[in-house]
Amino acid sequence: MNKAWMKSGLLLILCIALTACGAKADNAGGGSAPSTSASSEATEPTNGGPVEIEFWNILNADLSKSLVDAYNSSQNKVRVKSVFVQNSYEGIVEKLQVQAAAKKLPDVVTNGLLYTRFASETIHAVPLDTFIKQEKYDTSDFYPSMLNLGKNGHGQQIGFPFGISTPVLYYNADQFRDAGLNPDSPPQTWEELPEIAKKLTRNGHFGVNMAIDFGWLYQALMETYGGRMMSADGKSVGLDSEASIKAVQTIVDMVTKDKSMPLLQGTQPFESMAKGDIGMLVHTTAGLGMIAPTAKYDLRTAPFPTYQGKQVVPAGGSNLMIFTIDKAKQEAAWDFIKYLTDAKRSVQISTSTGYMVSRVSAYEDPDLQKFLEEKPYYKATYGQLETMVPWFNFPGTGGTRVQKIIADQIQAALQGQKSPEEAMKEAAKQANSLVQS
């Protein structure tokens, strides 16, 4: 996997908020059903003391300590040790592969949504269905579209949602006013957005930015334009479809023709939005943790724009998953997962990061409602729950490498080295050779 791509893509959507502050299940996973006995060597608890488990995560140190300490203090049967993993969820996946070979997998992990299929088919995450059925655990309080993010292609619940985000439209209402635009009427469609971006490109400011070379945002736009990441029969990718090419062309035109969009890398889009160097930004709601504290203007957000009445927003974030085969540690990990995903913790994590709560009761919590009233720019993402889909996981042993292909080819188009059509046809050619292997 490519580290440079991670710094400008996965690292942003999957860990910016945590460090700074319903679709079909076959998009999320597939292949053979996971086994509960293909992970690590069993280890029985000793001396009748608490069961000790490791929690692999990418959380901010203060947030992780707060959550783990509170859980450890709430009971005496389990002791959790937080293990920070560098390089975001890509770092976790790489470490999982090493530990799987040594048969020493961790107990509970924050696994990125891009790697749900990988966790199910290759590392064999433990299905949670058994625990749910044994104690008749009520999952009805979870938003269905969020719970669906943790299901594999067989409908098994292999993870619970933890820190979920969607792409939204950030905008500087002050710049709207200065350009003679109504700040109460941000662009609602992809037909409108380029025109408004041109009007906002003035006085040394650019109109908009969207990192479409990041596969998550590319999926959002191409599926909103009516495309599919793969064909209905799952035999070929849809990267060279008319919808895909048109989506990339829309962004390329704003860069090369309209001159309303700068090419930004890494955390630059969030920094530029915070400073007021761009008037609009299409990116993850998790970026609020970086933008809101330093923005010295009327910051607002709006839903991801539609195209011909259609909107599709892939979910970013992670699932909490169990990998150990030790029965006592499985039970301990399950108890910890229930704690981390209850309504109180969901509100705590959301108000600390910008990620969404995963439960209806958490959204209705008075503390969260007060928070949203005081900071209304956190609201837009919740209006997209009905159009939220899993971050597409490509099949095959080389499926995770397709995101790098998408990034490279779209960059070639943005740099003027290829036309959008040439770039996406080449992307499809390379991707098909991987997913069909």
C-alpha positions as CSV (number, residue, x, y, z in Angstrom):
1,M,0.0,0.0,0.0
2,N,1.2,3.5,-0.8
3,K,2.2,5.8,2.1
4,A,2.0,9.0,0.0
5,W,-1.5,8.3,-1.0
6,M,-2.4,7.6,2.6
7,K,-1.2,11.0,3.7
8,S,-3.5,12.8,1.3
9,G,-6.4,10.5,1.6
10,L,-7.1,7.8,4.1
11,L,-5.1,9.5,6.8
12,L,-7.4,12.5,6.5
13,I,-10.8,11.1,6.5
14,L,-10.1,8.3,9.0
15,C,-8.2,10.1,11.6
16,I,-8.4,13.9,11.3
17,A,-11.3,14.3,13.7
18,L,-10.1,11.8,16.2
19,T,-6.7,13.4,16.4
20,A,-7.9,17.0,16.2
21,C,-10.7,17.1,18.5
22,G,-28.6,1.9,3.7
23,A,-26.8,0.2,1.0
24,K,-26.4,-3.4,0.2
25,A,-23.9,-5.4,2.3
26,D,-22.1,-6.8,-0.7
27,N,-20.3,-3.5,-1.2
28,A,-18.8,-3.9,2.2
29,G,-17.6,-7.5,2.2
30,G,-17.9,-10.8,0.6
31,G,-16.2,-14.1,-0.1
32,S,-16.2,-17.0,2.3
33,A,-17.9,-16.7,5.7
34,P,-15.4,-15.8,8.4
35,S,-14.3,-18.3,10.9
36,T,-14.0,-17.8,14.7
37,S,-10.9,-20.0,14.8
38,A,-8.5,-18.5,12.4
39,S,-6.9,-15.8,14.4
40,S,-4.6,-16.1,17.5
41,E,-3.5,-18.7,20.0
42,A,-5.9,-19.0,23.0
43,T,-4.7,-17.7,26.4
44,E,-6.7,-18.5,29.5
45,P,-6.9,-15.7,32.2
46,T,-4.7,-16.5,35.2
47,N,-5.3,-16.3,39.0
48,G,-9.0,-15.6,38.6
49,G,-8.1,-11.9,38.0
50,P,-9.6,-9.6,35.4
51,V,-9.3,-10.6,31.7
52,E,-6.7,-8.3,30.0
53,I,-7.3,-7.3,26.4
54,E,-5.6,-5.0,23.9
55,F,-7.5,-2.2,22.1
56,W,-5.7,-1.2,18.8
57,N,-6.8,2.3,17.7
58,I,-5.8,5.6,16.1
59,L,-7.5,7.8,18.7
60,N,-6.2,11.0,20.1
61,A,-4.3,10.1,23.3
62,D,-6.5,12.1,25.5
63,L,-9.7,10.7,24.1
64,S,-8.4,7.1,24.2
65,K,-7.3,7.5,27.8
66,S,-10.6,9.0,28.8
67,L,-12.6,6.1,27.3
68,V,-10.4,3.3,28.5
69,D,-9.9,4.7,32.0
70,A,-13.7,5.2,32.4
71,Y,-14.4,1.7,31.3
72,N,-11.7,0.1,33.5
73,S,-13.1,2.0,36.5
74,S,-16.7,1.0,35.7
75,Q,-16.1,-2.7,36.4
76,N,-13.5,-5.2,37.7
77,K,-13.8,-8.1,35.3
78,V,-11.9,-6.7,32.3
79,R,-8.8,-4.5,32.0
80,V,-8.2,-2.8,28.6
81,K,-4.8,-1.6,27.4
82,S,-5.0,1.0,24.7
83,V,-2.4,0.5,21.9
84,F,-2.0,3.4,19.5
85,V,-1.1,2.4,15.9
86,Q,0.6,4.8,13.6
87,N,-0.3,5.5,10.0
88,S,-4.0,5.4,10.6
89,Y,-6.0,2.4,9.4
90,E,-3.5,1.4,6.8
91,G,-1.0,1.0,9.7
92,I,-3.5,-1.2,11.5
93,V,-4.1,-3.4,8.4
94,E,-0.4,-3.8,7.9
95,K,0.1,-4.7,11.5
96,L,-2.8,-7.1,11.4
97,Q,-1.2,-9.0,8.5
98,V,2.1,-9.3,10.4
99,Q,0.4,-10.5,13.6
100,A,-1.9,-12.9,11.7
101,A,1.2,-14.6,10.3
102,A,2.5,-15.0,13.8
103,K,-0.9,-16.1,15.1
104,K,-0.9,-13.3,17.7
105,L,-3.8,-11.1,16.6
106,P,-5.1,-8.4,18.9
107,D,-8.4,-8.6,20.8
108,V,-10.4,-5.5,19.6
109,V,-9.5,-3.1,16.8
110,T,-10.8,0.0,15.1
111,N,-10.8,-1.3,11.5
112,G,-11.2,1.3,8.7
113,L,-14.4,0.9,6.6
114,L,-12.2,0.6,3.5
115,Y,-10.9,-2.7,4.9
116,T,-14.2,-4.4,6.0
117,R,-13.9,-7.0,3.3
118,F,-10.3,-7.6,4.0
119,A,-11.0,-8.1,7.7
120,S,-13.7,-10.6,6.9
121,E,-12.1,-12.6,4.2
122,T,-8.4,-12.5,5.1
123,I,-8.0,-11.8,8.8
124,H,-11.4,-13.5,9.7
125,A,-12.9,-11.0,12.2
126,V,-15.2,-12.8,14.7
127,P,-18.9,-12.4,13.9
128,L,-20.7,-10.6,16.6
129,D,-24.0,-12.4,15.9
130,T,-23.4,-15.1,18.5
131,F,-23.0,-12.5,21.3
132,I,-26.0,-10.6,20.1
133,K,-28.2,-13.7,20.0
134,Q,-26.9,-15.1,23.3
135,E,-27.9,-12.1,25.4
136,K,-30.7,-10.9,23.1
137,Y,-28.8,-7.6,22.7
138,D,-31.0,-5.0,21.2
139,T,-29.5,-3.3,18.1
140,S,-32.6,-1.5,17.1
141,D,-31.3,1.8,18.5
142,F,-28.5,1.9,15.9
143,Y,-29.3,3.7,12.7
144,P,-29.8,0.9,10.2
145,S,-27.5,2.4,7.6
146,M,-24.7,2.6,10.2
147,L,-25.2,-0.9,11.5
148,N,-25.1,-2.1,7.9
149,L,-21.5,-0.8,7.6
150,G,-20.3,-3.6,9.8
151,K,-21.9,-6.5,7.8
152,N,-20.0,-8.7,5.4
153,G,-21.3,-10.2,2.2
154,H,-23.1,-13.0,4.0
155,G,-25.0,-10.5,6.2
156,Q,-23.0,-11.4,9.3
157,Q,-22.4,-8.5,11.8
158,I,-18.6,-8.5,12.1
159,G,-18.3,-5.0,13.5
160,F,-20.1,-2.1,15.2
161,P,-19.9,1.5,13.8
162,F,-17.4,3.7,15.5
163,G,-16.7,7.3,14.4
164,I,-18.7,7.6,11.2
165,S,-18.6,10.5,8.8
166,T,-19.9,11.6,5.4
167,P,-18.8,14.2,2.9
168,V,-20.5,17.6,3.2
169,L,-20.1,21.1,1.7
170,Y,-18.3,23.6,3.9
171,Y,-18.7,27.3,2.9
172,N,-17.7,30.7,4.0
173,A,-20.9,32.7,4.4
174,D,-19.0,36.0,4.6
175,Q,-17.4,35.4,1.2
176,F,-20.8,34.6,-0.2
177,R,-22.1,38.0,0.9
178,D,-19.0,39.8,-0.5
179,A,-19.6,38.1,-3.9
180,G,-23.3,39.2,-3.9
181,L,-24.5,35.6,-3.2
182,N,-27.1,34.6,-0.7
183,P,-25.4,32.8,2.2
184,D,-28.7,31.1,3.0
185,S,-28.7,29.5,-0.5
186,P,-25.5,27.4,-0.9
187,P,-25.3,25.3,-4.0
188,Q,-27.6,22.3,-3.8
189,T,-26.6,20.6,-7.1
190,W,-23.5,19.8,-9.1
191,E,-25.0,21.9,-11.9
192,E,-24.9,25.0,-9.6
193,L,-21.6,24.5,-7.7
194,P,-19.2,25.3,-10.6
195,E,-21.0,28.5,-11.3
196,I,-20.9,29.7,-7.7
197,A,-17.3,28.6,-7.4
198,K,-16.4,31.0,-10.3
199,K,-18.2,33.9,-8.5
200,L,-16.3,33.2,-5.3
201,T,-12.9,33.2,-7.1
202,R,-11.9,36.8,-6.4
203,N,-9.6,38.9,-4.3
204,G,-7.0,36.2,-4.2
205,H,-9.4,33.5,-3.0
206,F,-10.3,30.3,-4.9
207,G,-13.9,29.2,-5.1
208,V,-13.8,25.6,-4.0
209,N,-11.7,22.5,-3.4
210,M,-12.5,18.8,-3.6
211,A,-9.9,16.1,-3.5
212,I,-11.5,13.8,-6.0
213,D,-8.3,11.8,-6.4
214,F,-9.1,10.5,-2.9
215,G,-11.2,7.3,-3.8
216,W,-13.8,8.0,-1.1
217,L,-14.8,11.4,-2.6
218,Y,-14.5,10.0,-6.1
219,Q,-17.0,7.3,-5.1
220,A,-19.4,10.0,-3.7
221,L,-19.3,12.0,-6.9
222,M,-19.3,9.2,-9.5
223,E,-22.2,7.3,-7.8
224,T,-24.1,10.6,-7.3
225,Y,-23.7,11.0,-11.1
226,G,-25.3,7.6,-11.5
227,G,-22.3,5.3,-11.8
228,R,-21.3,2.1,-10.0
229,M,-17.9,1.1,-8.6
230,M,-18.4,-2.3,-10.1
231,S,-20.8,-4.0,-12.6
232,A,-23.9,-5.6,-11.2
233,D,-22.4,-9.1,-11.8
234,G,-19.2,-8.1,-9.9
235,K,-17.0,-9.1,-12.8
236,S,-15.6,-5.7,-13.8
237,V,-15.1,-2.2,-12.4
238,G,-17.1,0.8,-13.4
239,L,-14.3,3.3,-13.4
240,D,-14.5,3.9,-17.1
241,S,-18.3,4.5,-17.2
242,E,-19.8,7.6,-18.7
243,A,-20.8,8.7,-15.1
244,S,-17.3,8.2,-13.8
245,I,-15.7,10.2,-16.7
246,K,-18.2,13.0,-16.3
247,A,-17.6,13.2,-12.6
248,V,-13.9,13.6,-13.1
249,Q,-14.4,16.0,-15.9
250,T,-16.5,18.3,-13.6
251,I,-13.6,18.7,-11.2
252,V,-10.9,18.9,-13.9
253,D,-12.9,21.8,-15.6
254,M,-12.9,23.7,-12.3
255,V,-9.1,23.3,-12.0
256,T,-8.0,23.9,-15.6
257,K,-10.8,25.8,-17.3
258,D,-12.6,27.9,-14.6
259,K,-9.4,28.3,-12.5
260,S,-11.7,28.2,-9.5
261,M,-10.1,25.2,-7.8
262,P,-6.5,24.9,-6.5
263,L,-4.7,21.6,-6.3
264,L,-4.1,20.9,-2.6
265,Q,-2.5,18.0,-0.8
266,G,-2.6,16.4,2.6
267,T,-4.2,18.7,5.2
268,Q,-4.1,21.7,2.9
269,P,-7.8,21.7,2.0
270,F,-8.7,21.9,5.7
271,E,-6.1,24.6,6.5
272,S,-7.1,26.6,3.4
273,M,-10.8,26.5,4.4
274,A,-10.0,27.5,8.0
275,K,-7.9,30.5,6.8
276,G,-10.5,31.6,4.3
277,D,-8.3,31.0,1.2
278,I,-11.1,29.0,-0.4
279,G,-14.9,29.8,-0.3
280,M,-16.1,26.2,-0.3
281,L,-14.8,22.8,0.5
282,V,-16.3,19.4,-0.3
283,H,-14.9,16.9,2.2
284,T,-15.5,14.8,5.3
285,T,-17.5,16.3,8.2
286,A,-14.7,14.9,10.4
287,G,-12.7,17.9,9.2
288,L,-14.7,20.2,11.4
289,G,-12.3,19.4,14.2
290,M,-9.6,21.2,12.2
291,I,-11.6,23.9,10.6
292,A,-14.1,25.2,13.2
293,P,-11.7,26.1,16.0
294,T,-9.7,28.6,13.9
295,A,-12.2,29.9,11.3
296,K,-12.7,33.6,11.9
297,Y,-15.7,34.0,9.8
298,D,-19.3,32.7,9.5
299,L,-18.6,29.0,8.9
300,R,-21.5,26.9,7.6
301,T,-22.1,23.5,6.1
302,A,-24.6,22.1,3.7
303,P,-25.4,18.6,2.3
304,F,-23.3,17.0,-0.4
305,P,-24.7,18.4,-3.6
306,T,-27.1,16.3,-5.8
307,Y,-26.9,15.6,-9.5
308,Q,-30.3,15.3,-11.3
309,G,-31.9,14.7,-7.9
310,K,-29.6,11.9,-6.9
311,Q,-27.2,11.9,-3.9
312,V,-24.9,9.1,-2.7
313,V,-22.5,9.6,0.2
314,P,-20.1,6.8,1.2
315,A,-19.4,6.5,4.9
316,G,-16.0,7.1,6.3
317,G,-14.7,6.0,9.7
318,S,-14.3,2.5,11.3
319,N,-15.9,-0.5,12.8
320,L,-15.0,-2.1,16.1
321,M,-14.0,-5.7,15.5
322,I,-12.8,-8.7,17.5
323,F,-10.0,-10.9,16.2
324,T,-8.9,-13.1,19.1
325,I,-10.1,-16.8,19.3
326,D,-9.7,-16.9,23.1
327,K,-13.2,-17.2,24.4
328,A,-12.7,-15.2,27.6
329,K,-11.1,-12.4,25.6
330,Q,-13.8,-12.5,23.1
331,E,-16.4,-12.0,25.8
332,A,-14.3,-9.2,27.3
333,A,-13.8,-7.5,23.9
334,W,-17.6,-7.7,23.3
335,D,-18.3,-6.1,26.6
336,F,-15.9,-3.3,25.8
337,I,-17.4,-2.8,22.3
338,K,-20.9,-2.4,23.9
339,Y,-19.5,0.2,26.3
340,L,-17.8,2.2,23.5
341,T,-20.9,2.2,21.4
342,D,-23.5,3.0,24.0
343,A,-25.4,6.3,23.8
344,K,-23.3,8.2,26.3
345,R,-20.0,7.3,24.8
346,S,-21.4,8.0,21.3
347,V,-22.2,11.6,22.3
348,Q,-18.8,12.0,24.0
349,I,-16.9,10.9,20.9
350,S,-19.1,12.9,18.5
351,T,-18.8,16.2,20.4
352,S,-15.0,15.7,20.7
353,T,-14.4,14.9,17.1
354,G,-17.1,15.8,14.5
355,Y,-17.9,12.3,13.7
356,M,-21.6,11.2,13.9
357,V,-23.4,9.4,16.7
358,S,-24.5,6.0,15.7
359,R,-27.6,5.7,17.8
360,V,-31.0,7.3,17.6
361,S,-31.0,7.8,21.4
362,A,-27.6,9.5,21.2
363,Y,-28.9,11.9,18.6
364,E,-31.9,12.8,20.8
365,D,-29.7,13.2,23.8
366,P,-30.1,16.7,25.3
367,D,-26.3,17.2,25.5
368,L,-25.9,16.5,21.8
369,Q,-28.9,18.7,20.9
370,K,-27.5,21.6,22.8
371,F,-24.1,21.0,21.1
372,L,-25.8,21.0,17.6
373,E,-27.7,24.2,18.5
374,E,-24.5,26.0,19.5
375,K,-22.6,24.6,16.5
376,P,-25.1,24.1,13.7
377,Y,-22.4,23.3,11.2
378,Y,-22.3,19.8,12.7
379,K,-25.9,19.1,11.6
380,A,-25.6,18.7,7.8
381,T,-24.1,15.2,7.9
382,Y,-27.2,13.8,9.8
383,G,-29.4,14.8,6.9
384,Q,-27.6,12.3,4.7
385,L,-28.3,9.1,6.7
386,E,-30.8,7.8,4.1
387,T,-28.3,8.2,1.2
388,M,-25.3,6.9,3.1
389,V,-23.7,3.7,1.6
390,P,-20.6,1.7,2.6
391,W,-17.2,2.8,1.4
392,F,-16.8,0.4,-1.5
393,N,-14.4,-2.5,-0.9
394,F,-13.1,-4.0,-4.2
395,P,-12.8,-7.8,-4.3
396,G,-9.8,-10.0,-5.0
397,T,-6.4,-10.2,-3.3
398,G,-5.4,-6.9,-5.0
399,G,-8.6,-5.1,-4.2
400,T,-7.2,-2.7,-1.7
401,R,-4.7,-1.5,-4.3
402,V,-7.4,-0.1,-6.6
403,Q,-7.6,3.1,-4.5
404,K,-4.0,3.9,-5.4
405,I,-4.8,3.3,-9.1
406,I,-7.8,5.7,-8.9
407,A,-5.6,8.3,-7.2
408,D,-2.8,8.1,-9.7
409,Q,-5.0,8.3,-12.8
410,I,-7.2,11.2,-11.5
411,Q,-4.0,13.1,-10.6
412,A,-2.8,12.6,-14.2
413,A,-6.1,14.2,-15.4
414,L,-5.9,17.0,-12.9
415,Q,-2.3,17.7,-14.0
416,G,-3.3,17.8,-17.6
417,Q,-1.3,14.7,-18.5
418,K,-4.3,12.8,-19.6
419,S,-7.9,13.6,-20.5
420,P,-10.5,12.3,-17.9
421,E,-11.6,9.7,-20.4
422,E,-8.0,8.5,-21.0
423,A,-7.3,8.5,-17.2
424,M,-10.4,6.5,-16.2
425,K,-10.0,4.0,-19.0
426,E,-6.5,3.3,-17.9
427,A,-7.7,3.1,-14.2
428,A,-10.3,0.5,-15.2
429,K,-7.8,-1.5,-17.2
430,Q,-5.4,-1.7,-14.2
431,A,-8.1,-2.2,-11.7
432,N,-9.7,-5.1,-13.6
433,S,-6.4,-6.9,-13.7
434,L,-6.4,-6.8,-9.9
435,V,-10.0,-7.6,-9.0
436,Q,-10.2,-10.4,-11.5
437,S,-7.1,-12.1,-10.2
